Amino acid sequence: MRYLGASVSGVIAAPVEQVWALISNPQRHTEFAGSGEVQSVEIVGGGPMALGVVFQSHQRVNSLAYVTASRTVIWEPPFRFAWRGGFAFAPGKAQVWMFSLTPEAGGTRVENGMAQIYALPTGFPFSLIHAELGRREAALMRPTLVNLANALGAPPPTDLTERYEAPAAVDSLLPLPLMQGALWEGGVGTVLGALEQGRKRLF
């Protein structure tokens, strides 16, 4: 069992501190979010950013406007920032997004990754679902890195790599998908068998 997710990484010709100053401020995510859905962001309580801080994002998909509420779940300046999405009535209950920064020769390797809250087995045919949904998410993250480089006044990112699974640091923030694993891998049969045995004992 593994959560659905993806990540894209590339090297941006800018120092870690400069990249961190941009990605660690959710209010500036409108400048580079690859989906184009983020319209404005408000930090609940006015900041400063820290572990546990909630920020609300006004989103738009075509003609549909809505508000999400995300809770900061990793805050490790100047290297890692992750937040878990949700809604105003339940912040931090949905998917997890993360930026991870690593100094490299010529700049900073920036990884943008995410994990959905849905888990599936990794074997065939479920591996096809992992790959397809991973490709879709990666398609939104590639322009994020390009936009981020533009916002920093740097050339396009180099050495781009994609992975169609959630980064370990993000995946580990979610509960072990034991219930889903039990259901997919024979748990339903086990439960039904136990119920049948109980029925025979009763009748």
Buried (B, 14 or more C-beta within 10 A) or exposed (E): BBBBBBBBBBBBBBBBEBBBBBBBBBBBBBBBBBEEBBEEBBBBEEEEBEEEBBBBBBBEEEEEEEEBBBBBBBBEBBBBBBBBBBBEEEBBEBBBBBBBBEBEEEBBBBBBBBBBBEBBBEEEEBBEEBEEBBEEBBBBBBBBBBBBBBBBEBEEBEEBEBBBBBBEBBBEBBEEBEEBBBBBEEBEEEEEEEEEEEEEEEE
